[in-house]
Amino acid sequence: MSSFTKPLTVTKLSSGMWEVERGFKYYVGEENSDEYVRVPRGFPTDFASVPRAFWVVLPPDGQYSQAAVLHDYLYSCHGVLPKKTYTRKRCDELFLEAMAVLEVPTWKRLIMYRAVRMFAWLGWKKHAQRIALTSEKEKV
């Protein structure tokens, strides 16, 4: 089974965001596999982007927080990692897999996974535009 190398440790920022205090790796597919995602120290996150109306059932942070940080990181780099590139769908599947590792109840995992499949394309597109703008600035 997949695994996280360290528990999630974050610090609250004044902007309402959180910052990863201690970087961690998520091993894809099985523990200590050659395929992993490294979330660096200092990465900013808002945890799960759940509309406020649903916070009673699914607050932004919970048992799934580390999976949400992993997902935020994958979206922030548009799935492009040093040794691997993931599609949006694969990033969402890794979110689902990581929630299972964290033993999030199946009903919550499925709701959150379906929500990112239906609505997270907006965030994916936003990050793609930011990356494109950054690339353009670097060329100048």
HELIX and SHEET records of a PDB file:
HELIX    1   1 ARG A   52  PHE A   54  5                                   3    
HELIX    2   2 SER A   65  SER A   76  1                                  12    
HELIX    3   3 ARG A   88  VAL A  101  1                                  14    
HELIX    4   4 THR A  106  PHE A  119  1                                  14    
HELIX    5   5 TRP A  121  LYS A  139  1                                  19    
SHEET    1   A 3 SER A   3  PHE A   4  0                                        
SHEET    2   A 3 PHE A  24  TYR A  27 -1                                        
SHEET    3   A 3 TYR A  36  VAL A  39 -1                                        
SHEET    1   B 3 VAL A  10  LYS A  12  0                                        
SHEET    2   B 3 TRP A  18  VAL A  20 -1                                        
SHEET    3   B 3 PRO A  44  THR A  45 -1                                        
END                                                                             
